[in-house]
C-alpha cells in the first residue's frame, strides 16, 4: 500500500506537507485520520498502486491507404526483425517533396508496427511547414511528449537538457514508437530522440536531414511520387469508384497530369467522390484546358499550390527570386552554369541556391550536379515567375540563351572535323563549364541536348531571331555524330528558314549545309541535293570559298548516290582544287576520302584504294582522328572486296576503336556493319550477329534509314550462312522495303539476291529464279559489275540444282569474267567453285579439279577456310 494523496477536513486550508508526529484517530478501512496538535484533522486515503496505461497518441490511420507496398514491406520486415532480435532499431528519416505523403506513410507504418512497441506510441507535429505556424521549439515538443507519457506539468523540468534527459530516462528499457512529423532540422529533432535503442523513431521532413544522416546514419527513405499503377489505384480508392477499362485509361492520363503526386491525386479524387455522376474525362479536360493545372487541385482550403507556397515563403528573398527564374527555363533540367545565367549571378552562388532548393525537396538531383523540378513544382515556379515584370523575365531568358549559344560553340569546336586548321581556343570564360577536351565536350552536349533543343524550339517572340542559326551551327558537329537526326533536321530547317532580314547569310548557309549533310546520312538524297545547292549559292554570293568547297564535297557524295557519277566527280575535283589553292590539307583529306567512296561505288577499286590511302596518310599527319577513322573504315571495306577478310577485319577493328573513342555513333555503326559481314564470311557466326545487331540498334536510334537497311541486308546474309532461313527471309523483306522507300536501287538488287538464295535453299526454285533475274536487271541498270557477278553465280547455282550443268556453267563463266573485272576475290572464288562443280557434273574432271583448286586457293587467301575445307572433300571425290 502507498499513500497517494491526502484530503484536509479543516476548511481553513492545509499545508503542502503531511503532518508528522500527530495523533492517529479511528478510521475506516483504507483510511487513516490524524489530529494535529492544533486540533486540525487530516484524512489520508490509501490506494493500491496500478500500472499506468501506455501512451497511444498516433493520429487516425488513413482509410484505404493505397500504394507504397514495397517501401512498407521493407520497413516493417527490417524493424520487426531487429525488434525480435532485441538489437538496436534504427532511426528512420523519411523525406520527400511537398504533398508526397510522408506523414500518411509514417502514421500507416506506425499502426502496422504498434503491437511490436507496446510501451507507447507517440506522435508530435513539429510544424516545420505548417502555414501560419512557427516550427515547434524542441523544449515545447519535449513538454508535449512528457505530458503524453504521464508526467504532470509541475514535474517537467524547465531546462531543455533536463527535459531531454527525463525523456530518455522514461523510455530507457522500453520499446516505444515515436513519430516526429514535419521536422525542421537535425537540431530540432536531436533532443527528442530517446536513448533506448529498442525504440523506433520515424522522422518526416521536407528537408533532407543531412546532419541526422551524418550523425546517426539512419535508414534514409526518400518518398518519390507514386508509380503509375499505384497512382491509378489511389485515385480509384479515394474516388470510391470501380474503374471500367475505358475509364482506367482516362485515369492514367489524369494521374500523369498530377505528376503522380498523392496529394494532387487525392484532391481531384475527392471531387469525384462527392459528385458521383461526374465522368473522369471532365476532370482531365479541365486540367488540360486550365492555364495552370494547380488551380484545379483543391478541396475546401486545402490546395497543392498552398502546400508548395509554405516551402516557397520559407526561402530567403534571393532564393525566391532564383526559384522564380528557374521556372523560365524551357528544358527538363539545369546545372549551376545555366542557373547562374538565368539569375545573373556567379556559378558558385547558383550552386548554393540549387543546393538550398534541393535540401527543401523543391528540386531533385538525379545525377550529381544536374537538377530538375517535379512537373507540379515547375508549374508553381512558372506561376511565381509570372509575378515578375516582363522586362525581368525577358532579361533572364536572354542571358540563358546567350549562355547556351556560347557554351555550345565552345563544345562544338572539339567535335567538328574542320576543313581549315583549328583556331586557337579562347580562354574558357568563368561562367562556362570546363570544355577543354573532346570527352568533356561530348559529355556536356549529351547532358544538355534536350535543353538546347528546348531553347531552339522557343517561340520566336521569346528568343532572339539570330540565335537559331548560331545554335544550329554549334550543335551540328555533335548531332552528326550522335543524333537523333529527325530532331536535328527539324532544328536545321528552322535555322535555314530565319528571314534574310536577320542579316546572318553565312549562318543560314551553314544551316542549309548541315541540313543537306543529315538528309544525305538519312538517305534522303534529292532533298539533300536541294539544301546543299541552296547553301552553295549563298556561299558563292558572299564570297566564302571555304564554304563553297565544303558544300561541293558534300554534293559529290550525294550525286554519286543519285547515280550521277560524272556529276559527283566534277564536284569533288572542284572541291579538291579549292582546298589545294587555299592550302587546306584537312579539306583535301575529306575530298580524297569522298572521291574514294565514289570510285568504290563505281567499281574502280584500285583507284578507290589509292585515294583512301592518300586520305589516311594526310589524316595521320594532321592528327585528324575522325578522318583517320573514316579512311580506315573505307580501307577495310575495300580490302574486304579486294584482298580478303582477315586483313579487312583488322583494319575495321582499328576504325571501330577510334569511332568509339570519339563517341561517333554513326561511324561505330558503319564499322560494326562491315565487321559483322566479314566475320560472317569466315564462319564466326556469333560474333557476326552480335556486331550486326548492335549496328542495327544504333542505326535505328540515329534514324539512319540507309544504314538500317544495310545492317538488315547484311544480317540476312549472315542468317543464310548460319542456316537460319526464316530469320533471313524476314530481315531481307524489311531491308527491301527500306531500300525501295529510299530509292536505293543497288541495295534493292543486293537484298533481292539474298532473298533468292533463301528461296532456293527452301526449295522454292521458280520464285528464286525470278528474284535473281530481277536482281540481275537492277545491277545492270546501275552498272554494278560485282552485283551482276553475284546474281549470275546464284542463277548458276539454281540451274545446277535443276540438273542443267551446261546452262549453269555459262552463267558461272559470265560471273567469273565480271568478278575479275571488279577485282573481287570472293566473287571470283564463288564463280570458280560453281564452274568447277559444273565440269564435275559434265564429267570434265580435269577442268573441274583445276577450277576447284583455284577457288580453294583464293578462299584460303581471303580467310574463308570452311569453304576451302569443303572443297577438299569435293576434290577427294574426283578421280585422280
C-alpha positions in Angstrom: 0.0 0.0 0.0 1.2 3.5 -0.7 -0.1 6.9 0.2 -1.2 8.6 -2.9 -2.8 11.8 -1.6 -4.5 13.4 1.4 -7.6 15.5 1.9 -7.7 18.1 4.7 -11.1 18.2 6.6 -10.5 21.5 8.1 -11.9 24.3 5.9 -9.3 26.8 6.8 -6.8 25.4 4.3 -3.9 23.0 4.7 -0.2 22.9 4.1 1.6 21.2 1.4 3.1 18.5 3.6 1.5 15.7 5.6 1.6 16.2 9.3 4.3 14.5 11.3 4.0 13.1 14.9 0.3 13.8 15.1 -2.2 11.5 17.0 -3.8 8.8 14.8 -7.6 8.6 15.2 -10.0 5.7 14.3 -10.8 5.4 10.6 -12.5 3.2 8.1 -10.5 0.5 6.3 -8.2 2.1 3.8 -8.1 5.4 5.6 -6.0 7.0 8.3 -7.1 10.1 10.3 -4.6 12.2 12.2 -5.3 15.1 14.6 -2.6 17.7 14.9 -1.6 19.5 18.0 -3.7 22.4 16.8 -6.7 20.1 16.6 -6.6 20.1 12.8 -7.9 16.9 11.3 -6.2 15.3 8.2 -7.6 12.4 6.2 -5.2 10.1 4.2 -6.7 7.6 1.7 -4.5 4.7 0.7 -4.9 3.1 -2.7 -3.5 0.0 -4.4 -0.8 1.1 -7.0 -1.8 0.3 -10.6 0.4 0.5 -13.7 -0.3 3.4 -16.0 -1.7 2.6 -19.4 0.9 3.0 -22.2 0.5 6.2 -24.2 -1.0 6.0 -27.7 -1.5 9.3 -29.4 -0.9 8.2 -33.0 -3.3 10.1 -35.4 -6.0 8.1 -37.1 -4.8 5.9 -39.9 -5.7 6.9 -43.4 -8.7 4.9 -44.5 -8.0 2.9 -47.6 -4.2 3.7 -47.6 -3.0 2.7 -51.1 0.4 2.1 -52.5 3.9 2.2 -51.1 3.8 -1.6 -50.7 7.5 -2.1 -51.5 8.6 0.6 -49.0 6.3 -0.6 -46.3 7.3 -4.2 -46.7 11.0 -3.3 -46.4 10.5 -1.1 -43.4 8.2 -3.5 -41.5 10.3 -6.5 -42.2 13.6 -4.8 -41.1 12.1 -3.2 -37.9 10.3 -6.4 -36.8 13.5 -8.4 -37.5 15.5 -6.1 -35.3 12.9 -5.8 -32.6 12.5 -9.6 -32.2 16.3 -10.0 -32.1 16.4 -7.3 -29.4 19.0 -5.4 -31.2 19.2 -1.6 -31.9 16.2 -0.4 -34.0 17.5 2.3 -36.4 16.1 5.7 -36.7 14.1 6.2 -40.0 14.4 9.5 -41.8 11.5 9.9 -44.2 11.9 12.8 -46.6 10.3 13.9 -49.8 8.7 16.8 -51.7 5.6 18.6 -50.5 2.4 16.5 -50.9 4.2 13.2 -51.5 2.5 11.6 -48.4 5.3 11.4 -45.8 3.0 11.8 -42.8 0.4 9.4 -44.1 3.2 6.8 -44.7 4.7 7.2 -41.3 1.4 7.0 -39.5 0.3 4.0 -41.5 3.6 2.2 -40.8 3.2 3.1 -37.1 -0.2 1.5 -36.9 1.2 -1.6 -38.6 4.0 -1.8 -36.1 2.4 -0.7 -32.8 1.9 -4.3 -31.5 5.8 -4.6 -31.5 6.1 -1.3 -29.5 3.6 -1.8 -26.7 5.3 0.6 -24.2 3.9 3.6 -26.0 3.2 5.2 -29.4 4.0 8.9 -29.6 3.3 11.5 -32.3 4.3 15.1 -32.3 3.9 17.6 -35.2 6.9 19.8 -35.3 5.2 22.3 -37.8 8.3 23.0 -39.9 6.0 23.6 -42.9 2.6 24.5 -41.4 1.0 27.6 -42.8 0.8 30.4 -40.1 2.8 28.5 -37.5 6.4 28.6 -36.5 8.4 25.4 -36.1 7.9 23.9 -32.6 10.7 24.6 -30.1 12.4 21.4 -29.1 11.7 22.2 -25.4 8.0 22.6 -26.2 8.0 19.4 -28.1 9.6 17.5 -25.2 6.9 19.0 -22.9 4.2 17.5 -25.2 5.9 14.1 -25.2 6.5 14.0 -21.4 2.9 15.1 -20.7 1.6 12.4 -23.1 3.7 9.9 -21.1 2.0 10.9 -17.8 4.4 13.4 -16.4 2.5 16.1 -14.5 3.3 19.7 -15.7 4.7 20.6 -12.3 7.2 17.8 -12.6 8.5 18.7 -16.1 11.9 20.4 -15.8 12.5 23.9 -17.2 15.8 23.5 -19.0 15.9 21.8 -22.4 18.8 19.4 -21.4 16.9 18.3 -18.3 13.7 17.7 -20.2 15.7 15.6 -22.8 17.3 13.7 -20.0 14.0 12.9 -18.3 12.5 11.8 -21.7 15.4 9.4 -22.3 15.1 8.1 -18.7 11.4 7.4 -19.0 11.9 5.4 -22.3 15.0 3.6 -21.1 14.4 -0.1 -21.3 11.1 0.4 -23.0 10.0 -0.5 -26.5 8.2 2.5 -27.8 7.3 4.1 -31.2 8.0 7.8 -31.7 6.9 9.7 -34.9 8.5 13.2 -35.2 6.5 14.7 -38.0 7.2 17.7 -40.2 10.7 18.3 -38.8 12.7 21.4 -39.5 16.2 20.3 -38.9 18.6 18.0 -37.1 18.9 20.5 -34.3 15.2 20.4 -33.7 14.9 16.6 -33.5 18.1 15.7 -31.8 16.8 16.4 -28.2 13.7 14.4 -28.9 15.4 11.2 -29.7 15.1 8.5 -26.9 18.3 6.9 -25.7 16.8 3.5 -25.8 17.9 1.6 -28.9 14.8 -0.6 -28.8 12.6 2.4 -29.6 11.6 3.0 -33.2 11.8 6.6 -34.2 10.4 7.8 -37.6 11.2 11.4 -38.6 9.4 13.0 -41.6 10.6 16.2 -43.2 10.6 18.1 -46.5 14.2 18.8 -45.8 17.0 16.3 -46.4 18.3 16.0 -42.9 21.9 15.6 -43.8 23.0 16.4 -40.2 21.0 13.4 -38.9 22.4 11.2 -41.7 26.0 12.2 -40.8 25.5 11.7 -37.1 23.2 8.7 -36.6 23.4 7.1 -40.1 19.7 6.4 -40.1 17.8 4.4 -42.6 17.0 7.2 -45.1 13.8 6.8 -47.1 13.0 9.4 -49.8 9.5 9.0 -50.9 9.1 9.7 -54.6 5.8 10.3 -56.5 3.9 7.1 -56.9 4.5 4.6 -59.7 1.7 5.0 -62.4 -0.2 1.8 -61.4 -0.2 2.8 -57.7 -1.3 6.3 -58.5 -4.3 5.0 -60.5 -5.2 2.6 -57.7 -5.0 5.5 -55.2 -7.3 7.6 -57.3 -9.9 4.8 -57.6 -9.8 4.2 -53.8 -10.2 7.9 -52.9 -12.9 8.5 -55.6 -14.7 5.3 -54.4 -15.1 4.1 -57.9 -14.7 0.9 -59.8 -12.9 1.8 -63.0 -14.0 0.2 -66.2 -11.2 -0.4 -68.7 -12.0 2.6 -70.8 -12.2 4.8 -67.7 -9.0 3.4 -66.3 -7.1 4.8 -69.4 -8.6 8.2 -68.7 -7.5 8.0 -65.1 -4.0 7.1 -66.3 -3.9 10.4 -68.1 -5.3 12.2 -65.0 -2.7 10.9 -62.6 0.1 11.6 -65.1 -1.1 15.2 -65.2 -0.9 15.2 -61.4 2.7 14.2 -61.7 1.8 11.1 -59.7 1.8 13.2 -56.6 -0.5 11.7 -53.9 -1.9 15.0 -52.5 -2.9 16.2 -56.0 -4.5 12.8 -56.8 -6.4 12.8 -53.5 -7.7 16.3 -54.0 -9.0 15.5 -57.5 -10.4 12.1 -56.5 -12.3 13.8 -53.6 -14.1 16.0 -56.1 -15.4 12.9 -57.9 -16.2 11.1 -54.6 -18.6 14.0 -53.8 -20.0 14.1 -57.3 -20.6 10.5 -58.3 -22.2 11.4 -61.6 -19.1 13.3 -62.9 -17.1 11.4 -65.6 -13.4 11.3 -65.1 -12.9 12.7 -68.6 -14.4 16.1 -67.4 -11.6 16.4 -64.9 -8.9 15.6 -67.4 -10.4 18.2 -69.8 -10.4 20.8 -67.1 -6.8 20.1 -66.2 -5.6 20.3 -69.8 -7.6 23.4 -70.6 -6.6 25.3 -67.5 -3.9 27.8 -67.7 -2.4 26.3 -64.5 -3.5 22.8 -63.5 -2.7 23.6 -59.9 -5.9 25.7 -59.7 -8.0 22.6 -60.1 -6.2 20.7 -57.3 -8.1 21.8 -54.2 -10.6 20.7 -51.6 -12.1 23.5 -49.4 -9.0 25.3 -48.1 -6.5 22.5 -49.0 -4.6 23.2 -52.2 -1.5 21.9 -53.8 -0.4 25.4 -54.5 -0.8 26.4 -50.9 1.3 23.4 -49.8 4.1 24.5 -52.2 3.7 28.1 -51.1 4.7 27.2 -47.5 8.1 26.0 -48.7 8.4 29.0 -51.1 7.8 31.5 -48.3 10.5 29.9 -46.1 13.1 30.7 -48.7 15.2 33.9 -48.5 14.3 36.7 -50.9 17.3 35.9 -53.1 16.3 32.2 -53.2 12.7 33.0 -54.0 13.9 35.1 -57.0 16.2 32.3 -58.0 13.3 29.8 -57.8 11.0 32.0 -59.9 13.6 32.4 -62.6 14.2 28.6 -62.8 10.5 28.5 -63.8 11.5 30.3 -67.0 13.9 27.5 -68.1 12.4 25.7 -71.1 14.3 22.4 -70.7 14.0 19.4 -68.4 17.0 20.1 -66.1 19.6 22.6 -65.2 23.2 22.8 -63.9 24.8 25.6 -61.9 26.1 27.4 -65.0 22.7 27.6 -66.8 21.1 28.6 -63.5 23.7 31.3 -62.9 22.9 32.7 -66.4 19.2 32.8 -65.6 19.6 34.6 -62.3 22.5 36.8 -63.4 24.8 35.5 -60.6 28.0 33.5 -60.4 28.0 29.7 -60.9 29.3 29.5 -57.3 26.3 31.4 -56.0 24.0 29.5 -58.2 25.3 26.2 -56.8 24.5 27.3 -53.3 20.9 28.3 -54.3 20.4 25.0 -56.1 21.6 23.1 -53.0 19.2 25.1 -50.9 16.3 24.2 -53.1 17.5 20.6 -53.3 17.7 20.5 -49.4 14.0 21.5 -49.3 12.9 19.0 -51.9 11.9 21.7 -54.3 14.5 20.2 -56.7 15.6 16.7 -57.4 19.2 15.8 -58.3 19.0 12.6 -60.4 22.7 12.9 -61.3 25.3 14.8 -59.4 25.3 18.5 -60.4 22.1 18.3 -62.5 18.8 19.4 -61.0 15.2 19.1 -62.2 11.8 20.1 -60.9 8.8 17.9 -60.4 6.2 18.9 -63.0 3.8 20.5 -60.5 6.6 22.3 -58.7 7.7 23.6 -62.2 4.2 24.8 -62.8 4.3 26.6 -59.4 7.6 28.2 -60.3 6.0 29.4 -63.6 3.2 30.9 -61.6 5.6 32.7 -59.3 7.7 33.8 -62.3 4.5 35.4 -63.7 4.6 37.8 -60.8 7.8 39.4 -62.1 7.9 42.1 -64.7 8.1 41.3 -68.4 11.4 43.1 -68.6 12.9 40.9 -65.8 11.7 37.7 -67.4 13.0 38.7 -70.9 16.4 39.6 -69.5 16.7 36.3 -67.6 15.8 34.4 -70.7 18.2 36.4 -72.9 21.0 35.6 -70.5 20.2 31.9 -70.6 20.1 31.7 -74.4 23.3 33.6 -74.8 24.9 31.2 -72.3 23.8 28.2 -74.2 25.0 29.7 -77.5 28.5 30.4 -76.2 28.8 27.0 -74.4 27.6 25.0 -77.4 30.0 26.8 -79.6 32.9 26.1 -77.2 31.9 22.4 -77.1 31.4 22.2 -80.9 35.0 23.3 -81.6 36.2 20.0 -80.1 33.7 17.8 -82.1 33.8 19.2 -85.6 36.1 17.8 -88.2 37.3 21.1 -89.7 38.4 21.6 -93.3 40.5 24.5 -92.1 43.2 24.4 -89.4 41.6 24.8 -86.0 41.9 28.2 -84.5 43.4 28.6 -81.0 40.6 28.3 -78.5 39.9 31.3 -76.4 40.4 31.0 -72.7 37.3 29.5 -71.0 35.1 32.1 -69.5 34.4 31.8 -65.8 30.7 31.5 -66.4 31.1 28.5 -68.8 31.7 24.9 -67.8 35.2 23.3 -68.4 35.1 22.2 -72.0 38.8 21.7 -72.7 38.7 18.2 -74.2 36.6 16.2 -76.6 35.4 14.0 -73.9 34.2 17.0 -71.8 32.5 18.4 -74.9 30.7 15.2 -75.7 29.6 14.8 -72.1 28.3 18.3 -72.0 26.4 18.1 -75.3 24.8 14.8 -74.3 23.7 16.2 -71.0 22.4 19.5 -72.5 21.0 18.1 -75.7 17.3 18.3 -74.6 17.8 21.8 -73.2 19.4 23.0 -76.4 16.5 21.7 -78.4 14.1 23.3 -76.0 15.8 26.7 -76.4 15.7 26.3 -80.1 12.0 25.5 -80.0 11.0 28.6 -78.1 8.5 30.8 -79.9 10.3 33.4 -81.9 8.9 36.1 -79.7 10.8 34.7 -76.7 14.2 34.4 -78.3 16.4 36.5 -80.5 15.9 35.7 -84.2 19.7 35.5 -84.7 20.1 32.9 -82.0 18.8 29.9 -84.0 21.4 29.8 -86.8 24.2 30.2 -84.2 22.7 27.4 -82.0 22.1 25.2 -85.0 25.8 25.6 -86.2 27.1 25.0 -82.6 25.1 21.8 -82.2 25.7 20.4 -85.7 29.0 18.6 -85.1 27.5 16.7 -82.1 24.2 15.9 -83.9 26.1 14.5 -86.9 27.8 12.0 -84.5 25.1 11.2 -82.0 21.7 12.1 -83.5 18.8 12.0 -83.2 18.7 13.0 -86.9 15.0 13.7 -87.1 15.2 16.4 -84.4 18.5 17.7 -85.9 16.9 18.0 -89.3 14.0 20.0 -87.8 16.4 22.3 -86.0 18.5 23.0 -89.1 15.3 23.5 -91.2 14.2 26.1 -88.6 17.6 27.8 -88.7 17.6 27.9 -92.5 14.2 29.5 -92.5 15.2 32.5 -90.5 14.3 35.6 -92.5 17.0 37.3 -94.6 16.3 40.4 -92.5 18.2 38.8 -89.7 21.3 39.6 -91.7 23.2 36.3 -91.0 23.6 34.9 -94.5 26.5 32.8 -93.5 24.6 31.3 -90.6 21.7 30.5 -93.0 24.1 28.8 -95.4 25.7 26.8 -92.6 22.3 25.6 -91.5 21.4 24.6 -95.1 24.7 22.7 -95.4 24.1 20.8 -92.2 20.6 20.1 -93.3 22.0 18.6 -96.5 24.6 16.5 -94.6 22.0 15.0 -92.3 19.5 14.3 -95.1 22.3 12.6 -97.0 23.0 10.5 -93.9 19.3 9.7 -93.6 19.2 8.6 -97.2 17.0 11.5 -98.5 19.2 12.3 -101.4 17.0 14.6 -103.6 16.2 16.7 -100.5 19.9 16.7 -99.5 20.9 17.9 -103.0 18.4 20.8 -102.9 19.6 22.0 -99.5 23.2 21.8 -100.5 22.6 23.6 -103.8 20.9 26.5 -101.9 23.9 26.6 -99.5 26.3 26.7 -102.4 24.5 29.6 -104.0 24.7 31.7 -100.7 28.4 30.9 -100.2 29.2 31.9 -103.7 27.2 35.1 -103.4 29.0 36.2 -100.2 32.4 35.0 -101.4 33.0 32.2 -98.9 35.5 30.0 -100.8 35.9 27.5 -98.0 32.1 27.2 -97.6 31.9 26.5 -101.4 34.5 23.8 -101.2 32.8 22.1 -98.2 29.4 22.1 -99.9 30.9 20.7 -103.2 32.5 17.9 -101.2 29.1 17.0 -99.7 27.4 17.4 -103.1 29.8 15.0 -104.6 28.8 12.4 -102.1 25.1 12.9 -102.8 25.3 12.9 -106.6 27.1 9.6 -106.9 24.4 8.1 -104.7 21.8 9.6 -107.1 23.6 7.8 -109.9 25.4 10.8 -111.4 29.0 9.6 -111.2 30.2 12.2 -113.7 28.5 15.0 -111.7 30.0 13.7 -108.5 33.5 13.5 -109.9 33.2 17.1 -111.2 32.1 18.5 -107.8 34.8 16.6 -105.9 37.6 17.7 -108.3 36.5 21.3 -107.9 36.4 21.0 -104.1 39.9 19.4 -104.1 41.3 22.1 -106.3 39.9 24.8 -104.0 41.3 23.2 -100.9 44.7 22.9 -102.5 44.6 26.6 -103.6 43.7 27.6 -100.1 46.5 25.2 -98.7 44.0 23.4 -96.5 45.2 19.8 -96.1 42.2 19.0 -93.8 39.8 19.8 -96.6 42.0 17.8 -99.1 41.7 14.8 -96.9 37.9 15.0 -96.8 37.7 15.4 -100.6 40.1 12.5 -101.2 38.0 10.3 -98.9 34.8 11.2 -100.7 36.4 10.6 -104.1 37.5 7.1 -102.8 33.9 6.4 -101.8 32.6 7.4 -105.2 35.2 5.3 -107.0 34.3 2.4 -104.8 30.7 2.8 -105.8 31.6 2.8 -109.5 33.7 -0.4 -109.1 37.1 1.2 -109.6 38.5 -0.5 -106.5 42.2 0.1 -107.3 41.7 3.8 -107.7 39.5 3.9 -104.6 42.2 2.2 -102.6 44.8 4.8 -103.8 42.5 7.7 -102.8 41.8 6.2 -99.4 45.5 5.6 -98.7 46.2 9.3 -99.5 43.4 10.4 -97.2 44.7 8.2 -94.4 48.2 9.4 -94.7 47.1 13.1 -94.6 44.8 12.5 -91.6 47.6 10.7 -89.7 50.0 13.7 -90.4 47.4 16.2 -89.3 46.3 14.3 -86.2 42.8 14.2 -87.6 41.4 11.2 -85.6 37.9 11.5 -87.2 39.4 11.5 -90.7 41.7 8.6 -89.7 38.7 6.5 -88.6 36.8 7.3 -91.8 39.8 6.4 -94.0 40.4 3.2 -92.1 36.7 2.2 -92.4 36.8 2.8 -96.1 40.1 0.9 -96.5 38.6 -2.0 -94.5 35.7 -2.2 -96.8 37.9 -2.1 -99.9 40.3 -4.7 -98.6 37.3 -6.9 -97.8 36.4 -6.7 -101.5 39.8 -7.0 -103.0 42.2 -8.7 -100.6 40.2 -10.8 -98.1 38.6 -10.9 -94.7 41.4 -11.2 -92.0 43.1 -8.0 -93.2 39.8 -6.2 -93.5 38.7 -7.3 -90.0 41.9 -6.0 -88.5 41.5 -2.6 -90.2 37.8 -2.3 -89.4 38.5 -3.0 -85.7 41.0 -0.2 -85.7 38.4 2.2 -87.2 35.8 0.9 -84.6 38.1 1.7 -81.7 38.6 5.3 -82.9 34.9 5.8 -83.6 34.1 4.7 -80.0 36.9 6.8 -78.6 35.4 9.8 -80.4 31.8 9.0 -79.5 30.9 8.8 -83.2 27.9 6.5 -83.2 27.3 6.7 -86.9 30.9 5.6 -87.5 30.6 2.9 -84.9 27.5 1.5 -86.6 29.2 1.6 -90.1 32.3 -0.2 -88.8 30.2 -2.8 -87.0 28.2 -3.5 -90.1 31.3 -4.2 -92.2 32.9 -6.1 -89.3 29.8 -8.3 -88.9 29.7 -9.1 -92.6 33.4 -10.0 -92.7 33.1 -12.2 -89.6 30.1 -14.0 -91.2 32.2 -14.8 -94.3 34.9 -16.5 -92.2 32.3 -18.6 -90.2 32.3 -16.6 -86.9 28.5 -16.6 -86.6 28.0 -15.5 -83.0 30.5 -12.6 -83.3 28.9 -11.6 -86.6 25.4 -11.5 -85.3 26.5 -9.5 -82.2 28.1 -6.9 -84.3 25.3 -6.6 -86.8 22.6 -6.5 -84.1 24.4 -3.6 -82.4 24.9 -1.8 -85.7 21.1 -2.1 -86.4 20.3 -0.8 -82.9 22.5 2.3 -83.3 21.2 3.0 -86.9 17.6 2.9 -85.7 18.4 5.1 -82.7 20.0 7.6 -85.0 17.3 7.5 -87.6 19.8 6.4 -90.3 17.4 4.6 -92.7 20.0 3.7 -95.2 22.4 2.4 -92.5 19.5 0.4 -91.1 18.8 -1.1 -94.5 22.4 -2.1 -94.9 22.6 -3.7 -91.5 19.4 -5.7 -92.2 20.7 -6.7 -95.6 24.0 -8.0 -94.2 22.2 -9.6 -91.3 20.1 -11.5 -93.8 23.3 -12.8 -95.5 24.7 -13.8 -92.1 21.5 -15.7 -91.2 21.7 -17.5 -94.6 25.3 -18.6 -93.9 24.2 -19.8 -90.4 21.3 -21.8 -91.8 18.6 -19.6 -90.2 16.4 -19.2 -93.3 13.1 -17.9 -91.8 15.0 -15.1 -89.9 16.9 -14.4 -93.1 13.7 -14.0 -95.1 12.1 -11.6 -92.6 15.1 -9.2 -92.3 15.6 -9.3 -96.0 12.0 -8.3 -96.6 12.5 -5.4 -94.1 15.6 -4.3 -95.8 13.9 -4.4 -99.2 11.1 -2.2 -98.0 13.6 0.4 -96.7 15.7 0.3 -99.9 12.6 0.9 -102.1 11.5 3.7 -99.9 14.9 5.3 -100.2 15.1 4.7 -103.9 18.4 2.9 -103.4 18.5 0.5 -106.4 21.9 -1.0 -105.7 20.8 -2.0 -102.2 17.4 -3.3 -103.5 19.2 -5.5 -106.0 21.6 -6.8 -103.4 18.8 -7.8 -101.0 16.9 -9.4 -103.8 19.9 -11.6 -104.4 19.7 -12.7 -100.7 16.0 -13.4 -100.9 16.6 -15.5 -104.0 19.2 -17.6 -102.1 16.7 -18.1 -99.2 14.0 -19.2 -101.7 16.5 -21.7 -103.4 17.6 -23.1 -100.1 14.0 -23.6 -99.0 13.3 -25.3 -102.4 11.2 -22.5 -103.9 13.1 -22.8 -107.2 10.8 -20.9 -109.6 10.4 -17.8 -107.3 14.1 -17.9 -106.7 14.9 -17.8 -110.4 12.6 -14.8 -110.9 14.0 -13.0 -107.9 17.6 -13.4 -109.1 16.6 -12.2 -112.6 15.1 -9.1 -111.1 18.3 -8.5 -109.1 20.5 -9.0 -112.2 18.4 -6.5 -114.2 18.8 -3.9 -111.4 22.5 -4.4 -111.1 22.8 -3.9 -114.9 20.8 -0.7 -114.6 23.2 0.8 -112.1 26.3 -0.7 -113.8 27.3 -2.7 -110.8 29.6 -5.4 -112.1 30.2 -7.1 -108.8 26.5 -7.3 -108.1 26.0 -8.8 -111.6 28.6 -11.4 -110.9 26.9 -12.5 -107.7 23.5 -12.6 -109.3 24.8 -14.7 -112.2 26.5 -17.1 -109.8 23.2 -17.5 -107.9 21.4 -18.3 -111.1 24.1 -20.8 -112.0 23.5 -22.4 -108.6 19.8 -22.7 -109.3 20.5 -24.3 -112.8 22.9 -26.7 -111.3 20.4 -27.8 -108.7 17.9 -28.3 -111.6 20.4 -30.6 -113.3 21.2 -28.2 -116.1 25.1 -28.1 -115.7 25.8 -26.6 -119.2 23.4 -23.6 -118.7 24.8 -23.2 -115.2 28.4 -23.3 -116.4 27.6 -20.5 -118.9 26.3 -18.3 -116.0 29.3 -19.1 -113.9 31.7 -18.2 -116.6 30.0 -14.8 -117.1 30.1 -14.3 -113.4 33.8 -15.1 -113.3 34.7 -12.5 -116.0 32.7 -9.8 -114.2 34.3 -10.7 -110.8 37.8 -10.5 -112.2 37.0 -7.1 -113.8 35.7 -5.9 -110.4 38.9 -7.3 -108.7 36.7 -9.1 -106.1 38.3 -12.4 -104.9 35.3 -13.7 -103.1 33.0 -13.4 -106.2 35.8 -14.9 -108.3 36.2 -17.8 -105.9 32.4 -18.3 -105.9 32.3 -18.4 -109.7 35.3 -20.8 -109.9 33.7 -23.0 -107.3 30.4 -23.2 -109.3 32.2 -23.7 -112.6 34.3 -26.5 -111.2 31.2 -28.3 -109.9 29.6 -27.9 -113.3 32.6 -29.5 -115.0 32.4 -32.3 -112.5 28.7 -32.9 -113.4 29.7 -32.9 -117.1 32.5 -35.5 -116.4 35.2 -32.9 -117.3 37.1 -33.9 -114.2 40.4 -32.4 -115.1 38.9 -29.0 -115.8 36.7 -29.3 -112.7 39.6 -30.2 -110.5 41.7 -27.3 -111.8 38.9 -24.8 -111.2 38.1 -26.1 -107.8 41.7 -25.8 -106.7 41.9 -22.2 -108.0 38.8 -21.5 -105.9 40.2 -23.2 -102.9 43.4 -21.2 -103.1 41.5 -17.9 -103.2 39.2 -18.9 -100.3 42.2 -19.8 -98.2 43.9 -16.5 -99.1 40.9 -14.4 -98.1 40.3 -16.4 -94.9 37.1 -18.4 -95.9 38.6 -21.6 -94.5 35.3 -23.5 -94.0 34.5 -23.4 -97.8 38.1 -24.2 -98.6 37.8 -27.3 -96.4 34.5 -28.3 -98.1 36.3 -28.1 -101.5 39.0 -30.5 -100.2 36.2 -33.1 -99.5 34.9 -32.5 -103.0 38.3 -32.9 -104.6 38.7 -36.2 -102.8 35.7 -37.4 -104.7 37.2 -36.5 -108.1 39.1 -39.2 -110.0 42.9 -38.7 -109.8 
